[in-house]
Amino acid sequence: VAIPSSEGRKRVLSGMRPTGKLHLGNYMGALHNWVRLQDPYDCYFFIADWHALTTDYADPSQIPANTREVILDYLAAGLDPEGSVLFIQSHIPQHAEFHLLLSMITSIGWLERVPSYKEQQENLKDRDLSTYGFLGYPLLQAADILIYQPDYVPVGQDQAAHVELTREIARRFNQFYKRPDGSEILPEPQVLLTPSPKLPGTDGRKMSKSYGNTILLSDPEPEIRAKLKPMVTDPARVRRTDPGNPDKCPVGDLHKIFSSQETLAKVYDGCTTAGIGCIECKSWAADAIVQHLAPIQQRRTHFEQNPALVTEILADGDRRARARAEQTMQQVRSAMGLATTTPAGISESSPAV
Ligand code: SF4
C-alpha cells in the first residue's frame, strides 16, 4: 500500500447508489458485511450520487432525498462514523478530477466490454443511455476506488468484473507514471467477495427494488407481516395437508437467514410432515425479521430525530475523505506533469518522472 493506513491497518472501500430506503437484500448483500469489516479494517463507505446521474440524469429530483435515506440506513445498520469514513461522492471533487485524468489512459474498448454496459442499456430501454457519462461510469467507479488506495473492495460476484477493470486501469497508470523514487502510486485493490445468502423477495424472485418485492429495513412490523402474508411458498403445498420442503420455499430461505436453529428445526419438521400451515410458518419468519430489524430501526429513529447530527457526521466524513483523496491527487498531478499548488498558493510546474 502506498500510504500506510492508520495503525498499519488495511483499508477497505465500498459504496452504493442512492436508490432510496434500503431493503433486506441490500442489507444481506452488502451492509451486514460492511458492519463486520469495520473492526479489522479502516473503512471508507460512500454514497455514489454521481453514479445515480449516469442513468437518472433526465430527472434527478429524487437524488437528494434518496441520498438522505441511504445515509440513514447506513447509520441504522451499524456503520460507525467514529471509525469509518462515511461520505457523499459529489462532495469530493477530486473523484471527478481523477476520473478525467484516468480517461486519458483508458481505452474505449475496455469500457464497451464491461458486461453491465450492454445489459443496462437493454434493461433500461425507456432511457437514452448512449451517453458519454454512462459509458464512462465504470471508469468513474475506478477513480472512486483508486483515489483511496484501498487494499480491498468488498463486492458481490456481479461487481467483480468492475473491480478487475479498476485493477487493469491501475496497472496501466502505473506503467506510465511513478513517484520520483520510481515506486508505483496506485496499488491494485483486491476483491473481497461478500458472502451473500440467497435472499428472496416476496414473489420468490431475487429481492430487488425494480421487482417491487422488497422488505425495507425501515418497514414497521405490521408492514412486514402484511408483506409476508401473500408470499409465495413451495408449490407442492397446495392444501394444508400436503407436505412441503423448506428448501424449495422462499419462506424457508428467509428462515435459514433470520430464524434461530430451534425455529428452523420446527419449520423443517412441521413443513415436511404437514404439521404446520404456511400462515403460521410465515408468522414465525416475520417474528425473526422483526426481531432482527428492531435495533436497526431504533438507531434509524435516533438519527431521523437528529438531522443536525447526521449533517455533522457527513461533514466530518467529507473532510476525512477529501484529505485522503487529496493526498493521492497530489502524487497523481505531480506524476502526470501538472501544476501543483505550493503552500503559499503559487502554482509551479512539477515535472513528470
Ligand atoms: S410451511 Fe413454511 S417452509 Fe413449508 S412451504 Fe409453507 S411457508 Fe414454506
Boltz pocket constraint, residues with backbone or C-beta under 6 A from the ligand:
constraints:
  - pocket:
      binder: B
      contacts: [[A, 233], [A, 234], [A, 237], [A, 244], [A, 245], [A, 246], [A, 249], [A, 250], [A, 251], [A, 252], [A, 267], [A, 270], [A, 271], [A, 272], [A, 276], [A, 277], [A, 278], [A, 279], [A, 281], [A, 282]]
      max_distance: 6.0
